[in-house]
Amino acid sequence: MSAPILIHSRRLYRVCDAMRILSLSRSVIYELIRSGRLRSVTQGRTRLIPASAIDDYIALLEREAS
């Protein structure tokens, strides 16, 4: 019997990671943050985007497309 495999899922992403995940430019990411459509947090001088905020933004896009 083997030990369970733990899959580590990131909970916070840097802006450059969110850019890749969402296929958007840096300026668009920051505009979404400014407009409140994409939530973010700061730790020191670093802007981080929670994984839940990315999921919420995708769900918002899906709702708007309906």
Predicted model as a PDB file, atoms N, CA, C, CB and O in Angstrom, pLDDT in the B-factor column:
MODEL        1                                                                  
ATOM      1  N   MET A   1       0.847  -1.175   0.000  1.00 53.00           N  
ATOM      2  CA  MET A   1       0.000   0.000   0.000  1.00 53.00           C  
ATOM      3  C   MET A   1       0.890   1.235   0.000  1.00 53.00           C  
ATOM      4  CB  MET A   1      -0.962   0.000   1.219  1.00 53.00           C  
ATOM      5  O   MET A   1       1.778   1.369   0.842  1.00 53.00           O  
ATOM      6  N   SER A   2       0.653   2.118  -0.928  1.00 56.00           N  
ATOM      7  CA  SER A   2       1.479   3.319  -1.025  1.00 56.00           C  
ATOM      8  C   SER A   2       0.824   4.473  -0.272  1.00 56.00           C  
ATOM      9  CB  SER A   2       1.710   3.703  -2.500  1.00 56.00           C  
ATOM     10  O   SER A   2      -0.385   4.496  -0.042  1.00 56.00           O  
ATOM     11  N   ALA A   3       1.662   5.416   0.096  1.00 56.00           N  
ATOM     12  CA  ALA A   3       1.178   6.605   0.807  1.00 56.00           C  
ATOM     13  C   ALA A   3       0.404   7.493  -0.169  1.00 56.00           C  
ATOM     14  CB  ALA A   3       2.366   7.396   1.453  1.00 56.00           C  
ATOM     15  O   ALA A   3       0.717   7.519  -1.360  1.00 56.00           O  
ATOM     16  N   PRO A   4      -0.598   8.216   0.320  1.00 56.00           N  
ATOM     17  CA  PRO A   4      -1.349   9.096  -0.568  1.00 56.00           C  
ATOM     18  C   PRO A   4      -0.449  10.190  -1.138  1.00 56.00           C  
ATOM     19  CB  PRO A   4      -2.536   9.720   0.177  1.00 56.00           C  
ATOM     20  O   PRO A   4       0.454  10.682  -0.461  1.00 56.00           O  
ATOM     21  N   ILE A   5      -0.701  10.555  -2.361  1.00 53.00           N  
ATOM     22  CA  ILE A   5       0.058  11.601  -3.016  1.00 53.00           C  
ATOM     23  C   ILE A   5      -0.631  12.936  -2.737  1.00 53.00           C  
ATOM     24  CB  ILE A   5       0.182  11.334  -4.549  1.00 53.00           C  
ATOM     25  O   ILE A   5      -1.819  13.102  -3.014  1.00 53.00           O  
ATOM     26  N   LEU A   6       0.112  13.866  -2.198  1.00 47.00           N  
ATOM     27  CA  LEU A   6      -0.431  15.187  -1.907  1.00 47.00           C  
ATOM     28  C   LEU A   6      -0.135  16.102  -3.087  1.00 47.00           C  
ATOM     29  CB  LEU A   6       0.163  15.765  -0.587  1.00 47.00           C  
ATOM     30  O   LEU A   6       1.018  16.254  -3.490  1.00 47.00           O  
ATOM     31  N   ILE A   7      -1.160  16.697  -3.627  1.00 49.00           N  
ATOM     32  CA  ILE A   7      -0.991  17.646  -4.722  1.00 49.00           C  
ATOM     33  C   ILE A   7      -1.077  19.039  -4.134  1.00 49.00           C  
ATOM     34  CB  ILE A   7      -2.063  17.436  -5.846  1.00 49.00           C  
ATOM     35  O   ILE A   7      -2.111  19.448  -3.605  1.00 49.00           O  
ATOM     36  N   HIS A   8       0.031  19.762  -4.236  1.00 52.00           N  
ATOM     37  CA  HIS A   8       0.075  21.111  -3.680  1.00 52.00           C  
ATOM     38  C   HIS A   8      -0.488  22.083  -4.701  1.00 52.00           C  
ATOM     39  CB  HIS A   8       1.523  21.508  -3.280  1.00 52.00           C  
ATOM     40  O   HIS A   8       0.035  22.218  -5.808  1.00 52.00           O  
ATOM     41  N   SER A   9      -1.548  22.750  -4.318  1.00 79.00           N  
ATOM     42  CA  SER A   9      -2.180  23.735  -5.180  1.00 79.00           C  
ATOM     43  C   SER A   9      -1.853  25.114  -4.639  1.00 79.00           C  
ATOM     44  CB  SER A   9      -3.718  23.514  -5.266  1.00 79.00           C  
ATOM     45  O   SER A   9      -2.052  25.388  -3.456  1.00 79.00           O  
ATOM     46  N   ARG A  10      -1.357  25.971  -5.496  1.00 89.00           N  
ATOM     47  CA  ARG A  10      -1.030  27.322  -5.055  1.00 89.00           C  
ATOM     48  C   ARG A  10      -2.307  28.077  -4.739  1.00 89.00           C  
ATOM     49  CB  ARG A  10      -0.210  28.070  -6.125  1.00 89.00           C  
ATOM     50  O   ARG A  10      -3.321  27.915  -5.417  1.00 89.00           O  
ATOM     51  N   ARG A  11      -2.251  28.888  -3.723  1.00 94.00           N  
ATOM     52  CA  ARG A  11      -3.415  29.673  -3.325  1.00 94.00           C  
ATOM     53  C   ARG A  11      -3.272  31.130  -3.714  1.00 94.00           C  
ATOM     54  CB  ARG A  11      -3.638  29.563  -1.834  1.00 94.00           C  
ATOM     55  O   ARG A  11      -4.268  31.844  -3.828  1.00 94.00           O  
ATOM     56  N   LEU A  12      -2.025  31.584  -3.921  1.00 96.00           N  
ATOM     57  CA  LEU A  12      -1.759  32.969  -4.311  1.00 96.00           C  
ATOM     58  C   LEU A  12      -0.844  32.987  -5.526  1.00 96.00           C  
ATOM     59  CB  LEU A  12      -1.127  33.766  -3.141  1.00 96.00           C  
ATOM     60  O   LEU A  12       0.107  32.211  -5.618  1.00 96.00           O  
ATOM     61  N   TYR A  13      -1.146  33.885  -6.454  1.00 96.00           N  
ATOM     62  CA  TYR A  13      -0.358  34.000  -7.679  1.00 96.00           C  
ATOM     63  C   TYR A  13       0.149  35.419  -7.844  1.00 96.00           C  
ATOM     64  CB  TYR A  13      -1.187  33.584  -8.903  1.00 96.00           C  
ATOM     65  O   TYR A  13      -0.558  36.377  -7.531  1.00 96.00           O  
ATOM     66  N   ARG A  14       1.367  35.556  -8.334  1.00 96.00           N  
ATOM     67  CA  ARG A  14       1.894  36.862  -8.708  1.00 96.00           C  
ATOM     68  C   ARG A  14       1.181  37.315  -9.984  1.00 96.00           C  
ATOM     69  CB  ARG A  14       3.450  36.813  -8.912  1.00 96.00           C  
ATOM     70  O   ARG A  14       0.567  36.504 -10.678  1.00 96.00           O  
ATOM     71  N   VAL A  15       1.264  38.584 -10.283  1.00 97.00           N  
ATOM     72  CA  VAL A  15       0.600  39.128 -11.465  1.00 97.00           C  
ATOM     73  C   VAL A  15       1.069  38.406 -12.727  1.00 97.00           C  
ATOM     74  CB  VAL A  15       0.866  40.640 -11.584  1.00 97.00           C  
ATOM     75  O   VAL A  15       0.255  38.101 -13.598  1.00 97.00           O  
ATOM     76  N   CYS A  16       2.373  38.129 -12.838  1.00 96.00           N  
ATOM     77  CA  CYS A  16       2.874  37.466 -14.044  1.00 96.00           C  
ATOM     78  C   CYS A  16       2.278  36.061 -14.190  1.00 96.00           C  
ATOM     79  CB  CYS A  16       4.412  37.388 -14.009  1.00 96.00           C  
ATOM     80  O   CYS A  16       2.059  35.604 -15.312  1.00 96.00           O  
ATOM     81  N   ASP A  17       2.014  35.371 -13.081  1.00 95.00           N  
ATOM     82  CA  ASP A  17       1.373  34.056 -13.141  1.00 95.00           C  
ATOM     83  C   ASP A  17      -0.087  34.183 -13.572  1.00 95.00           C  
ATOM     84  CB  ASP A  17       1.463  33.350 -11.776  1.00 95.00           C  
ATOM     85  O   ASP A  17      -0.573  33.394 -14.382  1.00 95.00           O  
ATOM     86  N   ALA A  18      -0.780  35.179 -13.024  1.00 96.00           N  
ATOM     87  CA  ALA A  18      -2.180  35.414 -13.402  1.00 96.00           C  
ATOM     88  C   ALA A  18      -2.285  35.782 -14.877  1.00 96.00           C  
ATOM     89  CB  ALA A  18      -2.797  36.530 -12.532  1.00 96.00           C  
ATOM     90  O   ALA A  18      -3.254  35.419 -15.544  1.00 96.00           O  
ATOM     91  N   MET A  19      -1.292  36.500 -15.383  1.00 96.00           N  
ATOM     92  CA  MET A  19      -1.273  36.843 -16.805  1.00 96.00           C  
ATOM     93  C   MET A  19      -1.280  35.579 -17.655  1.00 96.00           C  
ATOM     94  CB  MET A  19      -0.041  37.707 -17.140  1.00 96.00           C  
ATOM     95  O   MET A  19      -2.023  35.483 -18.632  1.00 96.00           O  
ATOM     96  N   ARG A  20      -0.451  34.611 -17.280  1.00 95.00           N  
ATOM     97  CA  ARG A  20      -0.379  33.352 -18.034  1.00 95.00           C  
ATOM     98  C   ARG A  20      -1.657  32.540 -17.885  1.00 95.00           C  
ATOM     99  CB  ARG A  20       0.818  32.520 -17.571  1.00 95.00           C  
ATOM    100  O   ARG A  20      -2.151  31.978 -18.862  1.00 95.00           O  
ATOM    101  N   ILE A  21      -2.193  32.474 -16.677  1.00 94.00           N  
ATOM    102  CA  ILE A  21      -3.400  31.684 -16.427  1.00 94.00           C  
ATOM    103  C   ILE A  21      -4.580  32.233 -17.224  1.00 94.00           C  
ATOM    104  CB  ILE A  21      -3.735  31.670 -14.925  1.00 94.00           C  
ATOM    105  O   ILE A  21      -5.340  31.470 -17.820  1.00 94.00           O  
ATOM    106  N   LEU A  22      -4.730  33.550 -17.232  1.00 96.00           N  
ATOM    107  CA  LEU A  22      -5.881  34.181 -17.872  1.00 96.00           C  
ATOM    108  C   LEU A  22      -5.618  34.602 -19.318  1.00 96.00           C  
ATOM    109  CB  LEU A  22      -6.302  35.380 -17.074  1.00 96.00           C  
ATOM    110  O   LEU A  22      -6.534  35.050 -20.008  1.00 96.00           O  
ATOM    111  N   SER A  23      -4.381  34.461 -19.777  1.00 96.00           N  
ATOM    112  CA  SER A  23      -3.989  34.876 -21.134  1.00 96.00           C  
ATOM    113  C   SER A  23      -4.300  36.346 -21.385  1.00 96.00           C  
ATOM    114  CB  SER A  23      -4.700  34.014 -22.181  1.00 96.00           C  
ATOM    115  O   SER A  23      -4.857  36.715 -22.419  1.00 96.00           O  
ATOM    116  N   LEU A  24      -3.927  37.177 -20.412  1.00 97.00           N  
ATOM    117  CA  LEU A  24      -4.156  38.612 -20.499  1.00 97.00           C  
ATOM    118  C   LEU A  24      -2.840  39.349 -20.288  1.00 97.00           C  
ATOM    119  CB  LEU A  24      -5.212  39.067 -19.463  1.00 97.00           C  
ATOM    120  O   LEU A  24      -1.900  38.803 -19.710  1.00 97.00           O  
ATOM    121  N   SER A  25      -2.777  40.588 -20.759  1.00 98.00           N  
ATOM    122  CA  SER A  25      -1.571  41.388 -20.583  1.00 98.00           C  
ATOM    123  C   SER A  25      -1.510  41.962 -19.166  1.00 98.00           C  
ATOM    124  CB  SER A  25      -1.520  42.522 -21.625  1.00 98.00           C  
ATOM    125  O   SER A  25      -2.502  41.973 -18.437  1.00 98.00           O  
ATOM    126  N   ARG A  26      -0.325  42.436 -18.802  1.00 98.00           N  
ATOM    127  CA  ARG A  26      -0.121  43.028 -17.483  1.00 98.00           C  
ATOM    128  C   ARG A  26      -1.046  44.229 -17.290  1.00 98.00           C  
ATOM    129  CB  ARG A  26       1.352  43.449 -17.300  1.00 98.00           C  
ATOM    130  O   ARG A  26      -1.653  44.377 -16.229  1.00 98.00           O  
ATOM    131  N   SER A  27      -1.158  45.079 -18.295  1.00 98.00           N  
ATOM    132  CA  SER A  27      -2.000  46.278 -18.149  1.00 98.00           C  
ATOM    133  C   SER A  27      -3.468  45.909 -17.969  1.00 98.00           C  
ATOM    134  CB  SER A  27      -1.842  47.195 -19.371  1.00 98.00           C  
ATOM    135  O   SER A  27      -4.181  46.576 -17.220  1.00 98.00           O  
ATOM    136  N   VAL A  28      -3.927  44.863 -18.640  1.00 98.00           N  
ATOM    137  CA  VAL A  28      -5.318  44.423 -18.479  1.00 98.00           C  
ATOM    138  C   VAL A  28      -5.536  43.869 -17.077  1.00 98.00           C  
ATOM    139  CB  VAL A  28      -5.682  43.355 -19.538  1.00 98.00           C  
ATOM    140  O   VAL A  28      -6.563  44.149 -16.457  1.00 98.00           O  
ATOM    141  N   ILE A  29      -4.593  43.095 -16.572  1.00 98.00           N  
ATOM    142  CA  ILE A  29      -4.701  42.560 -15.199  1.00 98.00           C  
ATOM    143  C   ILE A  29      -4.832  43.710 -14.204  1.00 98.00           C  
ATOM    144  CB  ILE A  29      -3.460  41.676 -14.843  1.00 98.00           C  
ATOM    145  O   ILE A  29      -5.711  43.687 -13.343  1.00 98.00           O  
ATOM    146  N   TYR A  30      -3.962  44.717 -14.318  1.00 98.00           N  
ATOM    147  CA  TYR A  30      -4.021  45.841 -13.381  1.00 98.00           C  
ATOM    148  C   TYR A  30      -5.303  46.655 -13.552  1.00 98.00           C  
ATOM    149  CB  TYR A  30      -2.805  46.745 -13.568  1.00 98.00           C  
ATOM    150  O   TYR A  30      -5.829  47.178 -12.570  1.00 98.00           O  
ATOM    151  N   GLU A  31      -5.803  46.770 -14.752  1.00 98.00           N  
ATOM    152  CA  GLU A  31      -7.081  47.468 -14.969  1.00 98.00           C  
ATOM    153  C   GLU A  31      -8.224  46.697 -14.318  1.00 98.00           C  
ATOM    154  CB  GLU A  31      -7.356  47.653 -16.482  1.00 98.00           C  
ATOM    155  O   GLU A  31      -9.118  47.302 -13.726  1.00 98.00           O  
ATOM    156  N   LEU A  32      -8.207  45.370 -14.419  1.00 98.00           N  
ATOM    157  CA  LEU A  32      -9.231  44.546 -13.769  1.00 98.00           C  
ATOM    158  C   LEU A  32      -9.167  44.700 -12.253  1.00 98.00           C  
ATOM    159  CB  LEU A  32      -9.062  43.065 -14.157  1.00 98.00           C  
ATOM    160  O   LEU A  32     -10.201  44.747 -11.586  1.00 98.00           O  
ATOM    161  N   ILE A  33      -7.964  44.779 -11.714  1.00 98.00           N  
ATOM    162  CA  ILE A  33      -7.791  44.985 -10.269  1.00 98.00           C  
ATOM    163  C   ILE A  33      -8.340  46.360  -9.880  1.00 98.00           C  
ATOM    164  CB  ILE A  33      -6.284  44.860  -9.863  1.00 98.00           C  
ATOM    165  O   ILE A  33      -9.087  46.479  -8.908  1.00 98.00           O  
ATOM    166  N   ARG A  34      -7.970  47.401 -10.641  1.00 98.00           N  
ATOM    167  CA  ARG A  34      -8.442  48.766 -10.341  1.00 98.00           C  
ATOM    168  C   ARG A  34      -9.956  48.865 -10.403  1.00 98.00           C  
ATOM    169  CB  ARG A  34      -7.825  49.770 -11.314  1.00 98.00           C  
ATOM    170  O   ARG A  34     -10.569  49.559  -9.592  1.00 98.00           O  
ATOM    171  N   SER A  35     -10.566  48.169 -11.368  1.00 98.00           N  
ATOM    172  CA  SER A  35     -12.020  48.255 -11.544  1.00 98.00           C  
ATOM    173  C   SER A  35     -12.786  47.365 -10.564  1.00 98.00           C  
ATOM    174  CB  SER A  35     -12.389  47.878 -12.966  1.00 98.00           C  
ATOM    175  O   SER A  35     -14.011  47.452 -10.477  1.00 98.00           O  
ATOM    176  N   GLY A  36     -12.071  46.506  -9.826  1.00 97.00           N  
ATOM    177  CA  GLY A  36     -12.730  45.635  -8.848  1.00 97.00           C  
ATOM    178  C   GLY A  36     -13.233  44.319  -9.426  1.00 97.00           C  
ATOM    179  O   GLY A  36     -13.880  43.540  -8.726  1.00 97.00           O  
ATOM    180  N   ARG A  37     -12.942  44.068 -10.687  1.00 98.00           N  
ATOM    181  CA  ARG A  37     -13.398  42.819 -11.312  1.00 98.00           C  
ATOM    182  C   ARG A  37     -12.492  41.640 -10.948  1.00 98.00           C  
ATOM    183  CB  ARG A  37     -13.452  42.980 -12.838  1.00 98.00           C  
ATOM    184  O   ARG A  37     -12.909  40.486 -11.049  1.00 98.00           O  
ATOM    185  N   LEU A  38     -11.263  41.921 -10.527  1.00 98.00           N  
ATOM    186  CA  LEU A  38     -10.313  40.882 -10.113  1.00 98.00           C  
ATOM    187  C   LEU A  38      -9.734  41.296  -8.767  1.00 98.00           C  
ATOM    188  CB  LEU A  38      -9.173  40.673 -11.185  1.00 98.00           C  
ATOM    189  O   LEU A  38      -9.037  42.305  -8.666  1.00 98.00           O  
ATOM    190  N   ARG A  39     -10.025  40.512  -7.740  1.00 98.00           N  
ATOM    191  CA  ARG A  39      -9.555  40.825  -6.390  1.00 98.00           C  
ATOM    192  C   ARG A  39      -8.060  40.521  -6.268  1.00 98.00           C  
ATOM    193  CB  ARG A  39     -10.358  40.024  -5.334  1.00 98.00           C  
ATOM    194  O   ARG A  39      -7.532  39.632  -6.936  1.00 98.00           O  
ATOM    195  N   SER A  40      -7.403  41.276  -5.405  1.00 98.00           N  
ATOM    196  CA  SER A  40      -5.989  41.023  -5.131  1.00 98.00           C  
ATOM    197  C   SER A  40      -5.682  41.425  -3.701  1.00 98.00           C  
ATOM    198  CB  SER A  40      -5.078  41.790  -6.125  1.00 98.00           C  
ATOM    199  O   SER A  40      -6.460  42.119  -3.047  1.00 98.00           O  
ATOM    200  N   VAL A  41      -4.538  40.976  -3.236  1.00 98.00           N  
ATOM    201  CA  VAL A  41      -4.053  41.329  -1.899  1.00 98.00           C  
ATOM    202  C   VAL A  41      -2.595  41.768  -2.055  1.00 98.00           C  
ATOM    203  CB  VAL A  41      -4.192  40.112  -0.879  1.00 98.00           C  
ATOM    204  O   VAL A  41      -1.956  41.496  -3.072  1.00 98.00           O  
ATOM    205  N   THR A  42      -2.095  42.439  -1.047  1.00 97.00           N  
ATOM    206  CA  THR A  42      -0.678  42.789  -1.062  1.00 97.00           C  
ATOM    207  C   THR A  42      -0.003  42.201   0.163  1.00 97.00           C  
ATOM    208  CB  THR A  42      -0.482  44.325  -1.110  1.00 97.00           C  
ATOM    209  O   THR A  42      -0.582  42.128   1.246  1.00 97.00           O  
ATOM    210  N   GLN A  43       1.231  41.786  -0.040  1.00 96.00           N  
ATOM    211  CA  GLN A  43       2.098  41.332   1.048  1.00 96.00           C  
ATOM    212  C   GLN A  43       3.386  42.121   0.878  1.00 96.00           C  
ATOM    213  CB  GLN A  43       2.350  39.744   1.018  1.00 96.00           C  
ATOM    214  O   GLN A  43       4.185  41.857  -0.021  1.00 96.00           O  
ATOM    215  N   GLY A  44       3.568  43.093   1.759  1.00 96.00           N  
ATOM    216  CA  GLY A  44       4.688  44.005   1.562  1.00 96.00           C  
ATOM    217  C   GLY A  44       4.430  44.821   0.306  1.00 96.00           C  
ATOM    218  O   GLY A  44       3.406  45.495   0.192  1.00 96.00           O  
ATOM    219  N   ARG A  45       5.368  44.756  -0.637  1.00 96.00           N  
ATOM    220  CA  ARG A  45       5.208  45.483  -1.900  1.00 96.00           C  
ATOM    221  C   ARG A  45       4.737  44.578  -3.030  1.00 96.00           C  
ATOM    222  CB  ARG A  45       6.517  46.143  -2.291  1.00 96.00           C  
ATOM    223  O   ARG A  45       4.633  45.018  -4.175  1.00 96.00           O  
ATOM    224  N   THR A  46       4.453  43.330  -2.719  1.00 97.00           N  
ATOM    225  CA  THR A  46       4.056  42.367  -3.740  1.00 97.00           C  
ATOM    226  C   THR A  46       2.548  42.267  -3.856  1.00 97.00           C  
ATOM    227  CB  THR A  46       4.641  41.005  -3.434  1.00 97.00           C  
ATOM    228  O   THR A  46       1.859  42.063  -2.856  1.00 97.00           O  
ATOM    229  N   ARG A  47       2.033  42.407  -5.060  1.00 97.00           N  
ATOM    230  CA  ARG A  47       0.605  42.251  -5.337  1.00 97.00           C  
ATOM    231  C   ARG A  47       0.375  40.781  -5.670  1.00 97.00           C  
ATOM    232  CB  ARG A  47       0.126  43.197  -6.515  1.00 97.00           C  
ATOM    233  O   ARG A  47       1.034  40.234  -6.555  1.00 97.00           O  
ATOM    234  N   LEU A  48      -0.554  40.141  -4.967  1.00 98.00           N  
ATOM    235  CA  LEU A  48      -0.862  38.731  -5.162  1.00 98.00           C  
ATOM    236  C   LEU A  48      -2.343  38.565  -5.467  1.00 98.00           C  
ATOM    237  CB  LEU A  48      -0.467  37.905  -3.921  1.00 98.00           C  
ATOM    238  O   LEU A  48      -3.186  39.298  -4.949  1.00 98.00           O  
ATOM    239  N   ILE A  49      -2.640  37.601  -6.305  1.00 97.00           N  
ATOM    240  CA  ILE A  49      -4.021  37.339  -6.691  1.00 97.00           C  
ATOM    241  C   ILE A  49      -4.404  35.961  -6.183  1.00 97.00           C  
ATOM    242  CB  ILE A  49      -4.210  37.440  -8.235  1.00 97.00           C  
ATOM    243  O   ILE A  49      -3.809  34.964  -6.592  1.00 97.00           O  
ATOM    244  N   PRO A  50      -5.393  35.890  -5.294  1.00 96.00           N  
ATOM    245  CA  PRO A  50      -5.821  34.584  -4.770  1.00 96.00           C  
ATOM    246  C   PRO A  50      -6.391  33.701  -5.891  1.00 96.00           C  
ATOM    247  CB  PRO A  50      -6.878  34.774  -3.653  1.00 96.00           C  
ATOM    248  O   PRO A  50      -7.005  34.198  -6.835  1.00 96.00           O  
ATOM    249  N   ALA A  51      -6.180  32.406  -5.771  1.00 94.00           N  
ATOM    250  CA  ALA A  51      -6.729  31.458  -6.745  1.00 94.00           C  
ATOM    251  C   ALA A  51      -8.244  31.595  -6.809  1.00 94.00           C  
ATOM    252  CB  ALA A  51      -6.335  30.006  -6.384  1.00 94.00           C  
ATOM    253  O   ALA A  51      -8.833  31.467  -7.882  1.00 94.00           O  
ATOM    254  N   SER A  52      -8.880  31.854  -5.671  1.00 94.00           N  
ATOM    255  CA  SER A  52     -10.339  32.013  -5.655  1.00 94.00           C  
ATOM    256  C   SER A  52     -10.778  33.239  -6.456  1.00 94.00           C  
ATOM    257  CB  SER A  52     -10.845  32.127  -4.211  1.00 94.00           C  
ATOM    258  O   SER A  52     -11.857  33.237  -7.049  1.00 94.00           O  
ATOM    259  N   ALA A  53      -9.946  34.288  -6.477  1.00 96.00           N  
ATOM    260  CA  ALA A  53     -10.273  35.482  -7.254  1.00 96.00           C  
ATOM    261  C   ALA A  53     -10.210  35.181  -8.747  1.00 96.00           C  
ATOM    262  CB  ALA A  53      -9.317  36.634  -6.902  1.00 96.00           C  
ATOM    263  O   ALA A  53     -11.015  35.702  -9.520  1.00 96.00           O  
ATOM    264  N   ILE A  54      -9.264  34.350  -9.155  1.00 95.00           N  
ATOM    265  CA  ILE A  54      -9.175  33.949 -10.560  1.00 95.00           C  
ATOM    266  C   ILE A  54     -10.403  33.129 -10.934  1.00 95.00           C  
ATOM    267  CB  ILE A  54      -7.876  33.140 -10.827  1.00 95.00           C  
ATOM    268  O   ILE A  54     -10.995  33.341 -11.993  1.00 95.00           O  
ATOM    269  N   ASP A  55     -10.788  32.192 -10.068  1.00 94.00           N  
ATOM    270  CA  ASP A  55     -11.996  31.388 -10.315  1.00 94.00           C  
ATOM    271  C   ASP A  55     -13.240  32.271 -10.391  1.00 94.00           C  
ATOM    272  CB  ASP A  55     -12.172  30.329  -9.208  1.00 94.00           C  
ATOM    273  O   ASP A  55     -14.096  32.078 -11.254  1.00 94.00           O  
ATOM    274  N   ASP A  56     -13.330  33.243  -9.478  1.00 96.00           N  
ATOM    275  CA  ASP A  56     -14.485  34.154  -9.472  1.00 96.00           C  
ATOM    276  C   ASP A  56     -14.539  34.982 -10.749  1.00 96.00           C  
ATOM    277  CB  ASP A  56     -14.430  35.082  -8.250  1.00 96.00           C  
ATOM    278  O   ASP A  56     -15.618  35.212 -11.297  1.00 96.00           O  
ATOM    279  N   TYR A  57     -13.386  35.430 -11.222  1.00 96.00           N  
ATOM    280  CA  TYR A  57     -13.349  36.229 -12.442  1.00 96.00           C  
ATOM    281  C   TYR A  57     -13.788  35.391 -13.651  1.00 96.00           C  
ATOM    282  CB  TYR A  57     -11.933  36.798 -12.668  1.00 96.00           C  
ATOM    283  O   TYR A  57     -14.524  35.875 -14.510  1.00 96.00           O  
ATOM    284  N   ILE A  58     -13.339  34.153 -13.712  1.00 95.00           N  
ATOM    285  CA  ILE A  58     -13.748  33.272 -14.819  1.00 95.00           C  
ATOM    286  C   ILE A  58     -15.262  33.032 -14.756  1.00 95.00           C  
ATOM    287  CB  ILE A  58     -12.976  31.909 -14.762  1.00 95.00           C  
ATOM    288  O   ILE A  58     -15.935  33.045 -15.787  1.00 95.00           O  
ATOM    289  N   ALA A  59     -15.792  32.817 -13.561  1.00 95.00           N  
ATOM    290  CA  ALA A  59     -17.234  32.616 -13.399  1.00 95.00           C  
ATOM    291  C   ALA A  59     -17.995  33.875 -13.817  1.00 95.00           C  
ATOM    292  CB  ALA A  59     -17.572  32.244 -11.933  1.00 95.00           C  
ATOM    293  O   ALA A  59     -19.063  33.778 -14.421  1.00 95.00           O  
ATOM    294  N   LEU A  60     -17.456  35.052 -13.504  1.00 97.00           N  
ATOM    295  CA  LEU A  60     -18.075  36.311 -13.921  1.00 97.00           C  
ATOM    296  C   LEU A  60     -18.132  36.410 -15.445  1.00 97.00           C  
ATOM    297  CB  LEU A  60     -17.301  37.509 -13.341  1.00 97.00           C  
ATOM    298  O   LEU A  60     -19.150  36.810 -16.009  1.00 97.00           O  
ATOM    299  N   LEU A  61     -17.048  36.047 -16.096  1.00 96.00           N  
ATOM    300  CA  LEU A  61     -17.029  36.070 -17.557  1.00 96.00           C  
ATOM    301  C   LEU A  61     -18.054  35.114 -18.149  1.00 96.00           C  
ATOM    302  CB  LEU A  61     -15.641  35.720 -18.070  1.00 96.00           C  
ATOM    303  O   LEU A  61     -18.710  35.427 -19.142  1.00 96.00           O  
ATOM    304  N   GLU A  62     -18.187  33.935 -17.525  1.00 95.00           N  
ATOM    305  CA  GLU A  62     -19.169  32.957 -17.999  1.00 95.00           C  
ATOM    306  C   GLU A  62     -20.589  33.471 -17.821  1.00 95.00           C  
ATOM    307  CB  GLU A  62     -19.000  31.629 -17.260  1.00 95.00           C  
ATOM    308  O   GLU A  62     -21.429  33.286 -18.701  1.00 95.00           O  
ATOM    309  N   ARG A  63     -20.868  34.120 -16.681  1.00 96.00           N  
ATOM    310  CA  ARG A  63     -22.199  34.691 -16.442  1.00 96.00           C  
ATOM    311  C   ARG A  63     -22.506  35.783 -17.456  1.00 96.00           C  
ATOM    312  CB  ARG A  63     -22.300  35.255 -15.012  1.00 96.00           C  
ATOM    313  O   ARG A  63     -23.614  35.851 -17.989  1.00 96.00           O  
ATOM    314  N   GLU A  64     -21.528  36.632 -17.719  1.00 96.00           N  
ATOM    315  CA  GLU A  64     -21.736  37.721 -18.658  1.00 96.00           C  
ATOM    316  C   GLU A  64     -21.939  37.217 -20.088  1.00 96.00           C  
ATOM    317  CB  GLU A  64     -20.560  38.673 -18.608  1.00 96.00           C  
ATOM    318  O   GLU A  64     -22.601  37.875 -20.892  1.00 96.00           O  
ATOM    319  N   ALA A  65     -21.377  36.064 -20.401  1.00 95.00           N  
ATOM    320  CA  ALA A  65     -21.511  35.498 -21.747  1.00 95.00           C  
ATOM    321  C   ALA A  65     -22.883  34.860 -21.965  1.00 95.00           C  
ATOM    322  CB  ALA A  65     -20.418  34.462 -21.992  1.00 95.00           C  
ATOM    323  O   ALA A  65     -23.301  34.646 -23.103  1.00 95.00           O  
ATOM    324  N   SER A  66     -23.574  34.561 -20.881  1.00 88.00           N  
ATOM    325  CA  SER A  66     -24.878  33.901 -20.989  1.00 88.00           C  
ATOM    326  C   SER A  66     -25.972  34.868 -21.350  1.00 88.00           C  
ATOM    327  CB  SER A  66     -25.226  33.208 -19.699  1.00 88.00           C  
ATOM    328  O   SER A  66     -27.130  34.470 -21.479  1.00 88.00           O  
TER     329      SER A  66                                                      
ENDMDL                                                                          
END                                                                             
